[in-house]
């Protein structure tokens, strides 16, 4: 019965797209141009959407520090860095770097950019913890933090910290367009259609092989893959699991797959408006959902079952001492202890069945299938569900008001190669993104301490404490670790998935 339900979920999810493919100027036949079908609109004239990720993933703009393919910090616009005091970091900048407008990169330019970014995007203030910045010399920048902050170099790999030229802003200080130092420069934007970047021959690093990249906005999940098969695009992102299987068997295409520690998870409303304010019910839900069945039944095996928060492939990420497991007997004991009884296969209390309002959004490919599959499994175990799918913004409005029980979301905590990004910004009681009404003073203290510590046993022990609290208090249900999947025509050469999932690295790609 469950398999039939999940199959129906997967089929129904195919119909959730609401837009067709955009008409094309031409086929993807130019050897010097790469055309990519994207799920999100690449908006180069706004900083706020998706936290400036497009500027980083497309490499229009650079960061001071980058991540290699093992998610270790490596030089970007900064060639080296050192901690000169507990609260001060010194960054030595790369020589002879110019922005796309011809101006030189120096310490004053980086200082200006980071100040603008913090002013326009408040999320960045807690990410970087900056007290002051000083241009010590043309190629030396010192950043003083408000407290000892060992995580700063990792945080400076985040897409939000890309370095903008002054010409990216108008006289009032408002963002106008991205002018950076990357291998690609912004060329053209057609709203709800495409964004075009071209090769920057003044780039400080190895020059790209291609001359142009076109990011085509195709929000319908079916239509993106169909455009690839029709020869309208060269490369497609965020494919439906069923398309992954089909294209993997077709010699005309290449399918690239790699696990990331991006996580699909259900965020529990721990506030007074939800029955999930009771930790026993949160733990019971975790014990009732078979993640293996979600991956195999709803995602055709494209993903990894998530029984813990961070994916196990990444040794920089802390893990709790225990994992969740499928344990209906333990769940029954927890629900009984919370005052529920199972009558005619339904968990009830005071004559009413336990019902959870589950919210999510349709724009991310796997999200409807994962959400519906989790709901089906809870229904099968006697917990009723009310699933409602929205746009991201529509869901967030309800979540902020506490009008939900579970919101199924996605996060990419590996983007900086440090646990601080997700644990601090998402679960700390004072975090701007904590809409779960969950607070734990011991967790806050561990996270606040962890970001100050250099690599070593003390840091490991501090973050393990935080992860044990997160596991035991169960403010979330981890569901699926993301397997990043893209596909291209067989003519595309040199592509390699970056494990961050938010960095295309098309410099070495050719056709």
PyMOL commands that set and color helices and strands:
alter all, ss='L'
color gray80, all
select helices_A, chain A and resi 2-13+49-57+107-120+123-128+152-155+159-161+166-168+221-229+241-248+275-277+279-288+291-298+328-337+367-380+392-400+413-416+420-427+441-450+457-473
alter helices_A, ss='H'
color red, helices_A
select strands_A, chain A and resi 33-38+65-67+73-75+78-85+88-93+130-137+140-145+184-190+194-199+212-217+235-237+253-268+304-305+341-343+346-349+352-353+355-361+384-390+406-412+476-489
alter strands_A, ss='S'
color yellow, strands_A
deselect
rebuild
show_as cartoon
